[in-house]
């Protein structure tokens, strides 16, 4: 394990700052990725110390035919979650078997188009023990701009995903329907963090990401896709190629635990539509850092005040 990561896992580490980097990867030949499992040394020390991991990214996005600059934030944290209600538990010690430990991702994008701006947020709740609970339990996604706002939510119900969608746009309208429990594009980031080997390779049915569906106005339904890994000693890449959509995703991450997300791109007909590059990472109990005296942490992360 690199020295910086050993330092991060030490009990005295309250706030560690990293810089992002990129590295070439080489394609592996096996059908399944050969990554460590959830028994990785240091897993509990990293994810169960009462802190979240916050990473900021420089975001370039092509919208309305022009490239825009913005920023993205990925917040990863473990929580006690209710299987039945699919909400964060207030009193987890009193809920028995209803309690499930999840890795939550809050992904936020902010960028400007001309006079108005976009604010988008996606939350994904994936069980830590994927052998016991193999599907993501819930996702929510919202998007706000000056035209209007949209919201959608997936809930795992009776081995199906219930999808509720509310939108300002007529063709998307308000809907409530069910989909098969196919792999969600939005959960790939969580699965990479929990263990890249939890992601199947080869051809799969994949439900495209919520941000993509919002910005492209593509109907939400499972699509055939091919997933493969380029594995390298330091950094690796997860590549998703849709077979009947002109869409390719490349997620670069640390090969070794804790598998930080270093960058990602989204391509349409080989044109890069989204590019995000890691700037900084900290670990912090961010939900307690809400005072004016804590504004320096935004400077640490390179975020505007």
N, C-alpha and C positions, 0 to 999 in steps of 0.2 A: 504494500500500500504506500502511495506517495507520502512524503513527510507532512505536506499540508493537510492531507486527509487524516493522518494520525493525530495531528494537532487538533483538528476539528472534533474528533471523537473524544478527546480528553475531557475530564469533568470540569477543568478550570476554564474551558473555552466558552465564553459567552457570546462572542461576536467575531466571526472570522470573515475576511473579505478575500475573494478570489478575482483573478482576471480571466477573461475568456480567451480561447485560442482555437485555431483550426489546424487539422492535420489530414494528410491523404490517408485513405483506407484502402485495404486490399480485399478482394472478394473471397469469402470462404467457400469451400466446396461441399460442405455437408448440407443435408436437407434441413436440419434443425440447428439452431444456434447453440454453441457450447458455452453458455454463461453460467455463473454461479446461481445457486438456488437461494431460497429465503433463509437458509441456514447459514448464510454468510456471516463470518465473524464481524461483530460490530453493528449488525442490523438494528438490534434493539437500542444500542447506545446512540445510534444516529437518529432513529425515528421515534423513540419513546423517551425523550428527555425534556418534554414540555416546551418544545420550540418548533417553529415552522421554518422551512427553508424558502427564502425569497430570492429569486433571480430576475434581473432586468436584462432586456434585450433591445438592441437597436432594430427597429422594424421598418422595412421598406415594403410598400404594398402598391400594386398597380390597381387603380380605381378610376373608372370613367376614362380609360385609355391613357392615363398619365401616372407616373410614379410619385408616390407620396411618402413622406417620412413621418415616423411616429415612434412609439415605444410599446413594448409588450412586457408584461410581468407574469411570471409563473410562481405561484405560491403552493408549495406542497406541505401537508401536515397530516398526521394521523389523528383520528377522532373515534370516539365510541358512538356507534350509529345504531338506530333501531331497524331491525329487519322488517317489522310489520308496518311501522309508520314512515320509515325511510326519512328520518330527521335525526339531527344530533341530539343525543340523550342528555337530559339535564341531571339525572341521577342514575348513572350507569350501574352503580353497585346494587341497585334494587330491581334490575330488569331481567336477571337470569339469562336464559338462552336467547332472549330477544336481542341481546347486545352482540354486535359484530364490530370488530376493529376494521376501519377503512383507511385507505390513503385518499385524501381529498386533494384534488387539484383545482385551484382557482386560476384560470387563465384570463388575462385582461389585455385587450388591444385598444390603443387610442391613437387616432390619426386625424388629420384635417384634409378636407376637400374644399378648396376655395374658401367661401365665407363660413362654411359650417363644418362641424367636426363629428366624428364617429366615436362612440364608446361601446365596446363589446365585452361581454364577460361570459365565461363558460365554467361551470362547476361539475366535476366528475367524482363520483364516490365508488371506489373499487375496493372490494375486500382484500385485506392483506393476505389472508389464507385462501388462495385461489383453488387449492385442492378441495377445501370444504365448501367454499362459495365461489364457483367458477365464473360467474357473470358479474359485471358491474351492476350495482343496484339502482343507481339513479344518475341522471345528468340533468342539468338545467342550463339554459342559454338565453341571454337577452342581448338586444342590440338597440342602441338609441342614436338617432341622428335627427336633423331638423325636419325631415319629412315625417317621421313617426317612429314608433318602436315596435319590436317583435319579442315574443317569448315562446320558448318551447321547453318541454320537459319529458324525459323518458323515465318511466318507473318499471322495475321488474315485477310483474304480476303473473302468477300461475304459469311460469315458464314462457312468458311472452313479454315484450316491451309494450307498455301502454304509452302512446305518444300523443301528447296534447300540444296543440300549436295555436298561438294567438298572434294575429298580425294586422298591421295597418293596411297591408296590401290585399286587394280583393282576391286575386287568384290563390293566395295562401290562406286567406280567411281564418276562421276559427274551426278547428277540427279536433276530433277525439277518436283515435283508432289504435289498432294493435299491429305490431310487427313481430316476426320471429326473433329469437334471441341470437341474432348474428353478431359478430364482432363489430364494435363501434370504433370508427376512426378516432373519436374523441378520447377513447380509453387507452390508446397506444402509448401516450406519454406516461400514464400511471403504470402500465405494464412494464415499460422499459425501466422505470425506477424500482419496481418490485422485483424484477428479474426478467431480462430480455428473453430468456428461454420460455416465458409464459406466452409469447406471441407465436402463433402457428405460422409456418412458412409454406410456400407454394400457393396454389389458387384457393381463395376463400370467398365467402360472401361477406361483404363489408358495407356497413352503413356510413355514408360520407359524413364528414364533420359538420357540426352545426353552423360554424362561421362560414364555411364554403356554401352550404345550402342557403344561408341568408343572403350572401353577397351575389350568388349566381342565380338565385330563385329557381334552382333545380328541385324537382319533386323529391321528397325524402323517401327513399326505398333502398333495399339492399342492392349492391352492385358487385359483380365479379371483379376481383382484384388479385394481383400476384404480390406476395410479400417475400422479400429476401433480405439477407444481412450481408454486408461487407464487414468482415471482422479484422481488426488489427490489434496489436498489443496495447496501445494506449487509447485510441479512439476508434469507435465503430460506427456503422451507419445502418439504419433501418430504412429500406426502400419499399415504397408502396406504389404499384403501377396499376391503375384501373384499366380494365380490358375494354370497356365500352364507354368510357369517359376520357376525354383528352387531359388526364390529370395524373400527376406523379408527385409523391411526397418523399422527401429525403430528410430524415432526422438523424443528426449526428450526436453521439453521446459518449460518455466515458465508458470504456470497456469494463473496467473494474468498478466494484461497489464504491460509492453510491450511485453510479450511472447518471451523473448530472447531464442534463440536456445542454449541449454546446451550441447548437444551431439547428435550424430547419428551413427548408425551402418548399414551396408549392409551385408546380409548373403546370401550365396549360398550353398544349401543343408546343412543348419544348421552350415556351417563354416563361421566365420566372415571374410569377404573379405576387408571391410573398417570400420575403427573405428576413429571417430573424437571426441575429448574432449575439451571443452572450456578452454582456458587459461586466456585471458583478453579481456576486452571490453573498448573502449573509444568512446566518441562522439567528433567530430571535423569537421570543414570545410576543409577536407583533401585536396581538390583541390587547396587550397591556401598554403598548407604546403609543398612546393617543394624545399625549400632552404637547403643548408648544415646545417644551424642552426636548422633545423627541424628534423635532423637525430635522435635526442634523442627520438622522438616519436616511432621510430622502436624499440628502447630499451624498451620503456614503454609497447609495444605490444609483446615483446619477439621475434621479427623478426630479422633475420640476416642482417647485413649491407652489 
